[in-house]
Amino acid sequence: MTDIITAYQNIPEEGRKTAAAELHERVCSDAQRVASAMLDFCRSLKTMRDTKLYTEIGCASFDEYVEQKVGLKRRQVYNYIQTYERLGSTVLQSNAQLGITKLKLLCEISAPDIPSFLEDNDLAGMTVAQIKAIIAERNSQAEQISLLTEQVQTLENRPVEVAVAEPDEKTLKRVREEAESAWKEERSRTERETAELKTQLAAMQEKLEREKAKRKKDAEKANEAVKAQIESARKEAEASAKAAVQAQIEQAEKQKQQAIEEAKALEKKLASSADGDLITANLHIEAIKEAGRKLSACIQKIASNDAQKGQKVAAAAKLLIVRVAEELEGVQ
């Protein structure tokens, strides 16, 4: 170290400014490294304590780790950790040059007041004792201000005292009468309001009953109307059915009358014809044709309602026709 100082002292006059500038840059750089090292050291100690990774290197407790592995006292290490936790990384790094002892004193100041305290006081040029005295005085003043504030608030919150004279008997009687009158008036008002509410409730109930009866009557009318519509539809259906049946009867009667007239005409022809058997045969053929048409229509009607039954009747009719045809084949 002495050699370094001697070397700087022997620098020629023309090179002293350059050497001073270089040395100043080195001082600033070293100060920055010290600040970063201080922050990193505090953060690393806190991390080791919180994660308990010291157990992985053979230490049963954090105290054992710092004393045996790091070589520092427990109290000193906790000063580093508490200072880091209280001040934060920004304040700690910006003021690392103050040293851990002075930085630890800042923890006695409330966090919001620390920046202003650092700005108002040149802690680097003060001793630890001077800093302690300033902080103690500051805390004392803060405590006094707090006490004065509490006293002011207490005085402001005190009720205003009013002197009240002892009332005489006449005043007491008047007060009692006024209170009784007010009570009676309040009771009367309450009774009136209760009566009004009961009247309103009765009116509402009566209205509900009327509406209920009206809805019941409307429902009965609606039911009667539906019944009337159903009865009307039933009568219309019956009338329509009767009309259809009557039309069928009339149609059948016409057909019957037509058949009678045709039969009479045939009788006339038979009477005037020499070959009566041929005429009779022709009548049978015509009757068979008519019967065949009617049988076909009847089978179609049966099949429209029941296809299987229709097929059976049709098969029976075909069989009958085949047999008639077979008999005719035997005629010579």
C-alpha positions as YAML, in Angstrom:
chain: A
units: angstrom
residues:
- id: 1
  name: MET
  ca: [0.00, 0.00, 0.00]
- id: 2
  name: THR
  ca: [2.90, 2.40, 0.87]
- id: 3
  name: ASP
  ca: [4.48, 1.66, -2.51]
- id: 4
  name: ILE
  ca: [1.29, 2.59, -4.33]
- id: 5
  name: ILE
  ca: [1.06, 5.92, -2.45]
- id: 6
  name: THR
  ca: [4.71, 6.65, -3.15]
- id: 7
  name: ALA
  ca: [4.19, 5.87, -6.84]
- id: 8
  name: TYR
  ca: [1.33, 8.35, -7.09]
- id: 9
  name: GLN
  ca: [3.34, 11.01, -5.22]
- id: 10
  name: ASN
  ca: [6.23, 10.71, -7.67]
- id: 11
  name: ILE
  ca: [4.06, 11.27, -10.77]
- id: 12
  name: PRO
  ca: [5.42, 14.21, -12.82]
- id: 13
  name: GLU
  ca: [3.49, 17.47, -12.67]
- id: 14
  name: GLU
  ca: [2.26, 17.23, -16.22]
- id: 15
  name: GLY
  ca: [0.71, 13.78, -15.62]
- id: 16
  name: ARG
  ca: [-1.00, 14.44, -12.28]
- id: 17
  name: LYS
  ca: [-4.33, 15.58, -13.75]
- id: 18
  name: THR
  ca: [-4.62, 12.47, -15.88]
- id: 19
  name: ALA
  ca: [-3.70, 10.26, -12.93]
- id: 20
  name: ALA
  ca: [-6.25, 12.06, -10.73]
- id: 21
  name: ALA
  ca: [-9.03, 11.52, -13.29]
- id: 22
  name: GLU
  ca: [-8.17, 7.82, -13.63]
- id: 23
  name: LEU
  ca: [-8.00, 7.36, -9.86]
- id: 24
  name: HIS
  ca: [-11.37, 9.13, -9.46]
- id: 25
  name: GLU
  ca: [-12.98, 6.79, -12.02]
- id: 26
  name: ARG
  ca: [-11.53, 3.82, -10.11]
- id: 27
  name: VAL
  ca: [-12.91, 5.16, -6.81]
- id: 28
  name: CYS
  ca: [-16.39, 5.54, -8.35]
- id: 29
  name: SER
  ca: [-16.19, 2.07, -9.87]
- id: 30
  name: ASP
  ca: [-15.07, 0.54, -6.57]
- id: 31
  name: ALA
  ca: [-17.88, 2.37, -4.76]
- id: 32
  name: GLN
  ca: [-20.39, 0.90, -7.21]
- id: 33
  name: ARG
  ca: [-18.96, -2.57, -6.70]
- id: 34
  name: VAL
  ca: [-19.14, -2.11, -2.92]
- id: 35
  name: ALA
  ca: [-22.80, -1.06, -3.17]
- id: 36
  name: SER
  ca: [-23.66, -4.03, -5.40]
- id: 37
  name: ALA
  ca: [-21.69, -6.37, -3.16]
- id: 38
  name: MET
  ca: [-23.52, -5.04, -0.08]
- id: 39
  name: LEU
  ca: [-26.92, -5.61, -1.74]
- id: 40
  name: ASP
  ca: [-25.99, -9.05, -3.05]
- id: 41
  name: PHE
  ca: [-24.57, -10.07, 0.32]
- id: 42
  name: CYS
  ca: [-27.75, -9.06, 2.20]
- id: 43
  name: ARG
  ca: [-30.00, -10.73, -0.38]
- id: 44
  name: SER
  ca: [-27.97, -13.95, -0.35]
- id: 45
  name: LEU
  ca: [-28.05, -14.17, 3.45]
- id: 46
  name: LYS
  ca: [-31.83, -13.70, 3.49]
- id: 47
  name: THR
  ca: [-32.29, -16.32, 0.76]
- id: 48
  name: MET
  ca: [-30.14, -18.83, 2.60]
- id: 49
  name: ARG
  ca: [-32.13, -18.27, 5.81]
- id: 50
  name: ASP
  ca: [-35.56, -18.44, 4.18]
- id: 51
  name: THR
  ca: [-34.90, -21.48, 1.97]
- id: 52
  name: LYS
  ca: [-32.91, -23.38, 4.68]
- id: 53
  name: LEU
  ca: [-30.45, -24.57, 2.06]
- id: 54
  name: TYR
  ca: [-27.75, -24.47, 4.75]
- id: 55
  name: THR
  ca: [-28.89, -27.97, 5.73]
- id: 56
  name: GLU
  ca: [-27.53, -29.24, 2.41]
- id: 57
  name: ILE
  ca: [-24.00, -28.28, 3.40]
- id: 58
  name: GLY
  ca: [-24.08, -29.94, 6.80]
- id: 59
  name: CYS
  ca: [-25.44, -27.18, 9.07]
- id: 60
  name: ALA
  ca: [-28.30, -27.87, 11.45]
- id: 61
  name: SER
  ca: [-29.30, -24.20, 11.84]
- id: 62
  name: PHE
  ca: [-28.78, -20.82, 10.22]
- id: 63
  name: ASP
  ca: [-26.84, -19.57, 13.27]
- id: 64
  name: GLU
  ca: [-24.42, -22.48, 12.92]
- id: 65
  name: TYR
  ca: [-24.03, -21.72, 9.22]
- id: 66
  name: VAL
  ca: [-23.16, -18.02, 9.61]
- id: 67
  name: GLU
  ca: [-20.74, -18.59, 12.47]
- id: 68
  name: GLN
  ca: [-18.95, -21.67, 11.12]
- id: 69
  name: LYS
  ca: [-19.23, -21.33, 7.35]
- id: 70
  name: VAL
  ca: [-19.33, -17.53, 6.88]
- id: 71
  name: GLY
  ca: [-17.32, -16.48, 9.93]
- id: 72
  name: LEU
  ca: [-19.68, -13.75, 11.15]
- id: 73
  name: LYS
  ca: [-21.57, -13.28, 14.39]
- id: 74
  name: ARG
  ca: [-25.28, -14.04, 14.46]
- id: 75
  name: ARG
  ca: [-26.20, -10.45, 15.47]
- id: 76
  name: GLN
  ca: [-24.16, -8.94, 12.66]
- id: 77
  name: VAL
  ca: [-25.74, -11.20, 10.04]
- id: 78
  name: TYR
  ca: [-29.26, -10.40, 11.25]
- id: 79
  name: ASN
  ca: [-28.43, -6.69, 11.01]
- id: 80
  name: TYR
  ca: [-27.68, -7.19, 7.31]
- id: 81
  name: ILE
  ca: [-30.93, -9.14, 6.72]
- id: 82
  name: GLN
  ca: [-33.18, -6.77, 8.72]
- id: 83
  name: THR
  ca: [-31.65, -3.73, 7.03]
- id: 84
  name: TYR
  ca: [-32.33, -5.26, 3.61]
- id: 85
  name: GLU
  ca: [-35.91, -6.18, 4.54]
- id: 86
  name: ARG
  ca: [-36.67, -2.75, 6.03]
- id: 87
  name: LEU
  ca: [-34.94, -0.42, 3.57]
- id: 88
  name: GLY
  ca: [-35.36, -2.37, 0.34]
- id: 89
  name: SER
  ca: [-32.90, -2.86, -2.48]
- id: 90
  name: THR
  ca: [-33.08, 0.72, -3.88]
- id: 91
  name: VAL
  ca: [-32.24, 2.59, -0.66]
- id: 92
  name: LEU
  ca: [-29.68, -0.01, 0.37]
- id: 93
  name: GLN
  ca: [-27.76, 0.09, -2.89]
- id: 94
  name: SER
  ca: [-27.88, 3.89, -3.16]
- id: 95
  name: ASN
  ca: [-26.45, 4.33, 0.34]
- id: 96
  name: ALA
  ca: [-24.18, 1.29, 0.69]
- id: 97
  name: GLN
  ca: [-21.19, 3.57, 1.28]
- id: 98
  name: LEU
  ca: [-22.61, 4.50, 4.70]
- id: 99
  name: GLY
  ca: [-21.85, 1.05, 6.04]
- id: 100
  name: ILE
  ca: [-24.14, -1.45, 7.75]
- id: 101
  name: THR
  ca: [-24.05, 0.30, 11.16]
- id: 102
  name: LYS
  ca: [-25.39, 3.62, 9.85]
- id: 103
  name: LEU
  ca: [-27.84, 1.87, 7.53]
- id: 104
  name: LYS
  ca: [-29.20, -0.13, 10.46]
- id: 105
  name: LEU
  ca: [-29.99, 3.17, 12.27]
- id: 106
  name: LEU
  ca: [-32.24, 4.16, 9.36]
- id: 107
  name: CYS
  ca: [-34.51, 1.24, 10.24]
- id: 108
  name: GLU
  ca: [-35.66, 3.23, 13.30]
- id: 109
  name: ILE
  ca: [-37.32, 5.76, 10.99]
- id: 110
  name: SER
  ca: [-40.67, 5.06, 9.37]
- id: 111
  name: ALA
  ca: [-40.31, 3.93, 5.75]
- id: 112
  name: PRO
  ca: [-42.09, 6.93, 4.14]
- id: 113
  name: ASP
  ca: [-39.78, 9.38, 6.01]
- id: 114
  name: ILE
  ca: [-36.45, 7.73, 5.06]
- id: 115
  name: PRO
  ca: [-35.95, 9.51, 1.67]
- id: 116
  name: SER
  ca: [-36.53, 12.97, 3.20]
- id: 117
  name: PHE
  ca: [-34.27, 12.13, 6.18]
- id: 118
  name: LEU
  ca: [-31.43, 11.13, 3.83]
- id: 119
  name: GLU
  ca: [-31.92, 14.32, 1.81]
- id: 120
  name: ASP
  ca: [-31.93, 16.61, 4.89]
- id: 121
  name: ASN
  ca: [-28.87, 15.03, 6.57]
- id: 122
  name: ASP
  ca: [-25.34, 14.31, 5.31]
- id: 123
  name: LEU
  ca: [-24.95, 10.95, 7.04]
- id: 124
  name: ALA
  ca: [-21.62, 10.23, 5.34]
- id: 125
  name: GLY
  ca: [-20.03, 13.19, 7.20]
- id: 126
  name: MET
  ca: [-21.55, 12.25, 10.58]
- id: 127
  name: THR
  ca: [-20.50, 9.83, 13.23]
- id: 128
  name: VAL
  ca: [-22.75, 7.01, 14.41]
- id: 129
  name: ALA
  ca: [-23.34, 8.89, 17.68]
- id: 130
  name: GLN
  ca: [-24.42, 12.02, 15.84]
- id: 131
  name: ILE
  ca: [-26.87, 10.05, 13.68]
- id: 132
  name: LYS
  ca: [-28.32, 8.37, 16.79]
- id: 133
  name: ALA
  ca: [-28.83, 11.76, 18.43]
- id: 134
  name: ILE
  ca: [-30.61, 13.18, 15.37]
- id: 135
  name: ILE
  ca: [-32.88, 10.14, 15.10]
- id: 136
  name: ALA
  ca: [-33.68, 10.22, 18.84]
- id: 137
  name: GLU
  ca: [-34.52, 13.94, 18.65]
- id: 138
  name: ARG
  ca: [-36.65, 13.34, 15.55]
- id: 139
  name: ASN
  ca: [-38.55, 10.49, 17.21]
- id: 140
  name: SER
  ca: [-39.06, 12.60, 20.34]
- id: 141
  name: GLN
  ca: [-40.48, 15.45, 18.30]
- id: 142
  name: ALA
  ca: [-42.74, 13.02, 16.42]
- id: 143
  name: GLU
  ca: [-43.98, 11.60, 19.72]
- id: 144
  name: GLN
  ca: [-44.69, 15.10, 21.08]
- id: 145
  name: ILE
  ca: [-46.57, 16.02, 17.90]
- id: 146
  name: SER
  ca: [-48.62, 12.82, 18.18]
- id: 147
  name: LEU
  ca: [-49.51, 13.60, 21.83]
- id: 148
  name: LEU
  ca: [-50.48, 17.17, 20.97]
- id: 149
  name: THR
  ca: [-52.61, 15.92, 18.07]
- id: 150
  name: GLU
  ca: [-54.42, 13.50, 20.36]
- id: 151
  name: GLN
  ca: [-55.04, 16.25, 22.90]
- id: 152
  name: VAL
  ca: [-56.44, 18.57, 20.23]
- id: 153
  name: GLN
  ca: [-58.74, 15.82, 18.96]
- id: 154
  name: THR
  ca: [-59.88, 15.08, 22.51]
- id: 155
  name: LEU
  ca: [-60.70, 18.75, 23.10]
- id: 156
  name: GLU
  ca: [-62.51, 19.01, 19.78]
- id: 157
  name: ASN
  ca: [-64.60, 15.93, 20.55]
- id: 158
  name: ARG
  ca: [-65.64, 17.07, 24.02]
- id: 159
  name: PRO
  ca: [-69.33, 18.05, 24.22]
- id: 160
  name: VAL
  ca: [-70.23, 21.61, 25.03]
- id: 161
  name: GLU
  ca: [-71.29, 21.92, 28.63]
- id: 162
  name: VAL
  ca: [-74.64, 23.62, 29.14]
- id: 163
  name: ALA
  ca: [-75.79, 24.75, 32.51]
- id: 164
  name: VAL
  ca: [-79.34, 23.58, 33.24]
- id: 165
  name: ALA
  ca: [-81.34, 25.05, 36.08]
- id: 166
  name: GLU
  ca: [-83.33, 22.76, 38.34]
- id: 167
  name: PRO
  ca: [-86.97, 22.85, 37.03]
- id: 168
  name: ASP
  ca: [-89.74, 23.89, 39.41]
- id: 169
  name: GLU
  ca: [-92.96, 21.93, 40.06]
- id: 170
  name: LYS
  ca: [-94.99, 24.04, 37.62]
- id: 171
  name: THR
  ca: [-92.50, 23.40, 34.81]
- id: 172
  name: LEU
  ca: [-92.44, 19.66, 35.57]
- id: 173
  name: LYS
  ca: [-96.26, 19.57, 35.48]
- id: 174
  name: ARG
  ca: [-96.31, 21.39, 32.17]
- id: 175
  name: VAL
  ca: [-93.70, 19.02, 30.71]
- id: 176
  name: ARG
  ca: [-95.68, 16.00, 31.91]
- id: 177
  name: GLU
  ca: [-98.88, 17.37, 30.42]
- id: 178
  name: GLU
  ca: [-97.17, 18.10, 27.11]
- id: 179
  name: ALA
  ca: [-95.64, 14.62, 27.08]
- id: 180
  name: GLU
  ca: [-99.01, 13.00, 27.89]
- id: 181
  name: SER
  ca: [-100.74, 15.09, 25.21]
- id: 182
  name: ALA
  ca: [-98.08, 14.15, 22.67]
- id: 183
  name: TRP
  ca: [-98.44, 10.47, 23.63]
- id: 184
  name: LYS
  ca: [-102.23, 10.60, 23.24]
- id: 185
  name: GLU
  ca: [-101.92, 12.34, 19.93]
- id: 186
  name: GLU
  ca: [-99.40, 9.75, 18.72]
- id: 187
  name: ARG
  ca: [-101.64, 6.91, 19.94]
- id: 188
  name: SER
  ca: [-104.66, 8.44, 18.20]
- id: 189
  name: ARG
  ca: [-102.70, 8.83, 14.98]
- id: 190
  name: THR
  ca: [-101.54, 5.22, 15.21]
- id: 191
  name: GLU
  ca: [-105.10, 4.00, 15.76]
- id: 192
  name: ARG
  ca: [-106.32, 6.02, 12.77]
- id: 193
  name: GLU
  ca: [-103.60, 4.63, 10.54]
- id: 194
  name: THR
  ca: [-104.37, 1.10, 11.76]
- id: 195
  name: ALA
  ca: [-108.08, 1.56, 11.03]
- id: 196
  name: GLU
  ca: [-107.27, 2.90, 7.57]
- id: 197
  name: LEU
  ca: [-105.01, -0.06, 6.86]
- id: 198
  name: LYS
  ca: [-107.73, -2.48, 8.02]
- id: 199
  name: THR
  ca: [-110.27, -0.75, 5.77]
- id: 200
  name: GLN
  ca: [-107.88, -0.94, 2.81]
- id: 201
  name: LEU
  ca: [-107.22, -4.61, 3.54]
- id: 202
  name: ALA
  ca: [-110.97, -5.39, 3.71]
- id: 203
  name: ALA
  ca: [-111.54, -3.55, 0.43]
- id: 204
  name: MET
  ca: [-108.72, -5.48, -1.23]
- id: 205
  name: GLN
  ca: [-110.11, -8.80, 0.03]
- id: 206
  name: GLU
  ca: [-113.59, -7.88, -1.22]
- id: 207
  name: LYS
  ca: [-112.17, -6.93, -4.59]
- id: 208
  name: LEU
  ca: [-110.31, -10.23, -4.78]
- id: 209
  name: GLU
  ca: [-113.49, -12.14, -3.95]
- id: 210
  name: ARG
  ca: [-115.42, -10.27, -6.66]
- id: 211
  name: GLU
  ca: [-112.74, -10.98, -9.21]
- id: 212
  name: LYS
  ca: [-112.67, -14.63, -8.13]
- id: 213
  name: ALA
  ca: [-116.45, -14.93, -8.53]
- id: 214
  name: LYS
  ca: [-116.32, -13.18, -11.92]
- id: 215
  name: ARG
  ca: [-113.57, -15.53, -13.15]
- id: 216
  name: LYS
  ca: [-115.66, -18.51, -11.98]
- id: 217
  name: LYS
  ca: [-118.77, -17.20, -13.75]
- id: 218
  name: ASP
  ca: [-116.79, -16.50, -16.94]
- id: 219
  name: ALA
  ca: [-115.38, -20.04, -16.81]
- id: 220
  name: GLU
  ca: [-118.89, -21.50, -16.43]
- id: 221
  name: LYS
  ca: [-120.11, -19.43, -19.38]
- id: 222
  name: ALA
  ca: [-117.18, -20.61, -21.45]
- id: 223
  name: ASN
  ca: [-117.95, -24.23, -20.53]
- id: 224
  name: GLU
  ca: [-121.61, -23.77, -21.47]
- id: 225
  name: ALA
  ca: [-120.58, -22.22, -24.79]
- id: 226
  name: VAL
  ca: [-118.28, -25.15, -25.52]
- id: 227
  name: LYS
  ca: [-121.04, -27.62, -24.64]
- id: 228
  name: ALA
  ca: [-123.47, -25.76, -26.91]
- id: 229
  name: GLN
  ca: [-120.96, -25.88, -29.76]
- id: 230
  name: ILE
  ca: [-120.45, -29.60, -29.23]
- id: 231
  name: GLU
  ca: [-124.23, -30.24, -29.18]
- id: 232
  name: SER
  ca: [-124.72, -28.13, -32.31]
- id: 233
  name: ALA
  ca: [-121.93, -30.01, -34.08]
- id: 234
  name: ARG
  ca: [-123.48, -33.34, -33.00]
- id: 235
  name: LYS
  ca: [-126.93, -32.34, -34.30]
- id: 236
  name: GLU
  ca: [-125.43, -31.14, -37.57]
- id: 237
  name: ALA
  ca: [-123.59, -34.43, -37.92]
- id: 238
  name: GLU
  ca: [-126.77, -36.40, -37.21]
- id: 239
  name: ALA
  ca: [-128.78, -34.31, -39.67]
- id: 240
  name: SER
  ca: [-126.10, -34.76, -42.30]
- id: 241
  name: ALA
  ca: [-126.02, -38.52, -41.68]
- id: 242
  name: LYS
  ca: [-129.82, -38.73, -41.86]
- id: 243
  name: ALA
  ca: [-129.82, -36.75, -45.08]
- id: 244
  name: ALA
  ca: [-127.20, -39.06, -46.56]
- id: 245
  name: VAL
  ca: [-129.21, -42.16, -45.52]
- id: 246
  name: GLN
  ca: [-132.41, -40.66, -46.90]
- id: 247
  name: ALA
  ca: [-130.66, -39.92, -50.17]
- id: 248
  name: GLN
  ca: [-129.45, -43.52, -50.35]
- id: 249
  name: ILE
  ca: [-132.98, -44.77, -49.60]
- id: 250
  name: GLU
  ca: [-134.42, -42.55, -52.29]
- id: 251
  name: GLN
  ca: [-131.75, -43.72, -54.73]
- id: 252
  name: ALA
  ca: [-132.51, -47.36, -53.89]
- id: 253
  name: GLU
  ca: [-136.23, -46.71, -54.31]
- id: 254
  name: LYS
  ca: [-135.60, -45.20, -57.74]
- id: 255
  name: GLN
  ca: [-133.49, -48.20, -58.72]
- id: 256
  name: LYS
  ca: [-136.22, -50.53, -57.46]
- id: 257
  name: GLN
  ca: [-138.88, -48.66, -59.43]
- id: 258
  name: GLN
  ca: [-136.64, -48.73, -62.49]
- id: 259
  name: ALA
  ca: [-136.16, -52.50, -62.09]
- id: 260
  name: ILE
  ca: [-139.90, -52.99, -61.80]
- id: 261
  name: GLU
  ca: [-140.48, -50.99, -64.93]
- id: 262
  name: GLU
  ca: [-137.78, -52.97, -66.75]
- id: 263
  name: ALA
  ca: [-139.36, -56.23, -65.53]
- id: 264
  name: LYS
  ca: [-142.75, -55.14, -66.85]
- id: 265
  name: ALA
  ca: [-141.21, -54.28, -70.15]
- id: 266
  name: LEU
  ca: [-139.61, -57.72, -70.31]
- id: 267
  name: GLU
  ca: [-142.89, -59.37, -69.48]
- id: 268
  name: LYS
  ca: [-144.44, -57.55, -72.41]
- id: 269
  name: LYS
  ca: [-141.61, -58.74, -74.61]
- id: 270
  name: LEU
  ca: [-142.05, -62.33, -73.34]
- id: 271
  name: ALA
  ca: [-145.69, -62.19, -74.07]
- id: 272
  name: SER
  ca: [-145.10, -61.11, -77.62]
- id: 273
  name: SER
  ca: [-142.08, -63.30, -78.27]
- id: 274
  name: ALA
  ca: [-142.25, -66.84, -79.64]
- id: 275
  name: ASP
  ca: [-139.07, -67.96, -77.93]
- id: 276
  name: GLY
  ca: [-139.83, -67.49, -74.20]
- id: 277
  name: ASP
  ca: [-136.83, -69.48, -73.00]
- id: 278
  name: LEU
  ca: [-134.40, -67.20, -74.87]
- id: 279
  name: ILE
  ca: [-135.99, -64.16, -73.34]
- id: 280
  name: THR
  ca: [-135.78, -65.74, -69.90]
- id: 281
  name: ALA
  ca: [-132.14, -66.54, -70.49]
- id: 282
  name: ASN
  ca: [-131.50, -62.93, -71.48]
- id: 283
  name: LEU
  ca: [-133.19, -61.76, -68.28]
- id: 284
  name: HIS
  ca: [-130.95, -64.05, -66.21]
- id: 285
  name: ILE
  ca: [-127.87, -62.78, -68.03]
- id: 286
  name: GLU
  ca: [-128.85, -59.17, -67.35]
- id: 287
  name: ALA
  ca: [-129.54, -60.06, -63.71]
- id: 288
  name: ILE
  ca: [-126.14, -61.76, -63.46]
- id: 289
  name: LYS
  ca: [-124.44, -58.66, -64.92]
- id: 290
  name: GLU
  ca: [-126.22, -56.38, -62.45]
- id: 291
  name: ALA
  ca: [-125.43, -58.75, -59.58]
- id: 292
  name: GLY
  ca: [-121.79, -58.86, -60.71]
- id: 293
  name: ARG
  ca: [-121.55, -55.05, -60.67]
- id: 294
  name: LYS
  ca: [-123.11, -54.87, -57.23]
- id: 295
  name: LEU
  ca: [-120.91, -57.72, -55.95]
- id: 296
  name: SER
  ca: [-117.77, -55.97, -57.26]
- id: 297
  name: ALA
  ca: [-118.75, -52.68, -55.57]
- id: 298
  name: CYS
  ca: [-119.47, -54.49, -52.32]
- id: 299
  name: ILE
  ca: [-116.12, -56.34, -52.41]
- id: 300
  name: GLN
  ca: [-114.25, -53.02, -53.04]
- id: 301
  name: LYS
  ca: [-116.03, -51.45, -50.07]
- id: 302
  name: ILE
  ca: [-115.07, -54.42, -47.86]
- id: 303
  name: ALA
  ca: [-111.45, -54.25, -49.08]
- id: 304
  name: SER
  ca: [-111.24, -50.50, -48.31]
- id: 305
  name: ASN
  ca: [-112.00, -51.27, -44.66]
- id: 306
  name: ASP
  ca: [-110.23, -54.64, -44.41]
- id: 307
  name: ALA
  ca: [-107.99, -55.73, -47.29]
- id: 308
  name: GLN
  ca: [-107.71, -59.32, -46.05]
- id: 309
  name: LYS
  ca: [-111.49, -59.81, -45.87]
- id: 310
  name: GLY
  ca: [-111.86, -58.20, -49.29]
- id: 311
  name: GLN
  ca: [-109.38, -60.68, -50.78]
- id: 312
  name: LYS
  ca: [-111.26, -63.63, -49.24]
- id: 313
  name: VAL
  ca: [-114.68, -62.50, -50.60]
- id: 314
  name: ALA
  ca: [-113.15, -61.79, -54.01]
- id: 315
  name: ALA
  ca: [-111.62, -65.29, -54.08]
- id: 316
  name: ALA
  ca: [-115.00, -66.86, -53.20]
- id: 317
  name: ALA
  ca: [-116.72, -64.86, -55.96]
- id: 318
  name: LYS
  ca: [-114.11, -65.93, -58.50]
- id: 319
  name: LEU
  ca: [-114.56, -69.58, -57.47]
- id: 320
  name: LEU
  ca: [-118.34, -69.29, -57.97]
- id: 321
  name: ILE
  ca: [-117.87, -67.77, -61.41]
- id: 322
  name: VAL
  ca: [-115.48, -70.59, -62.35]
- id: 323
  name: ARG
  ca: [-118.02, -73.21, -61.30]
- id: 324
  name: VAL
  ca: [-120.79, -71.52, -63.32]
- id: 325
  name: ALA
  ca: [-118.45, -71.45, -66.29]
- id: 326
  name: GLU
  ca: [-117.70, -75.16, -65.84]
- id: 327
  name: GLU
  ca: [-121.43, -75.96, -65.84]
- id: 328
  name: LEU
  ca: [-121.93, -73.96, -69.01]
- id: 329
  name: GLU
  ca: [-119.14, -75.91, -70.71]
- id: 330
  name: GLY
  ca: [-121.23, -79.08, -70.32]
- id: 331
  name: VAL
  ca: [-124.15, -77.64, -72.32]
- id: 332
  name: GLN
  ca: [-124.46, -79.48, -75.72]
...
